[in-house]
Amino acid sequence: MLTLGIRPSILTLVVKSGREWDQLSHNVLSGSTDAPPAWPSGPNSMKTAAPDVRRKGRYEMGRSCDAIRIYFYPGHPGARAMFLAEARTKKEVRQVRELFDVVGQLAEVVPISSGRVMSYAVQVQGDTSLFGKVECLMKAQFPFSLVERNFSEVTFQLVRTLCEDANGEIDELAECGICGSADPFPTRATIEWAAEEEPLHLAYCSRCAARHADEDMARFAHGLIRRDTQKLRIPLDVPVMPMPDMGADSDEIELLAATG
């Protein structure tokens, strides 16, 4: 078991309950007493809030006018929490993954770490009761768990420290192009070039996006890109288009949320 000096406000030491895991997790999340359905799988089993953001060296500082369009996805501010559990066996690893596959049908979920230390960032819009349900399940099943609301860079540093001590693996998160901080739910922009097949993916943390927000989507996107540390000189007449939503189907989410 992990033994670390962590302040009490973010530490929840829990004891396994012995109830059957699949039945318990289904009942708590859905409020149902029926047998659980098959676990979801496929591309919609977990909403990922950001694509792989690559800062490739061949995108030279100050490059300019060969952009042909910008796809833009403003982040949706919501209540956030980070959930972490120590998975000591393959069975516990599977249980954690299955739990957050289900959570991913009701909220935005992004994995932060894997291996023995498994952690996920979760963001919900409006009602935050889902956080309490997930916390209840983790208390019932795992000997060691953490729940941190309104996480920050300090939270990510805590996860890194735990992973170093337990040989866990940190998943790559998008880094803000303005301040460099990691954000699992960033505002995203993708620039397509006239002469290159591979687009440039950019990300901006919620704090920087809020600071430079604009009601006009084109001005919002160009304003963030203009402040990017890569010093991209994109002409203001380059069109900005909404980025396709990469999340689960909205009808499916509404149906699942109605059962909670």
Secondary structure by P-SEA (a helix, b strand, c coil): ccccccccccbbbbbbccccaaaaaaaaacccccccccccccccccccccccccccccccccccccccbbbbbbbbbcbbbbbbbbbccaaaaaaaaaaaaaaaaccbbbbcccccbbbbbbbbccccaaaaaaaaaaaaccccccccccccaaaaaaaaaaaaacccccccccccccccccccccbbbbbbbccccbbbbbbbcaaaaaaaccccaaaaaaaaaaacccccccccccbbbbcccccccaaaaaaaaaac
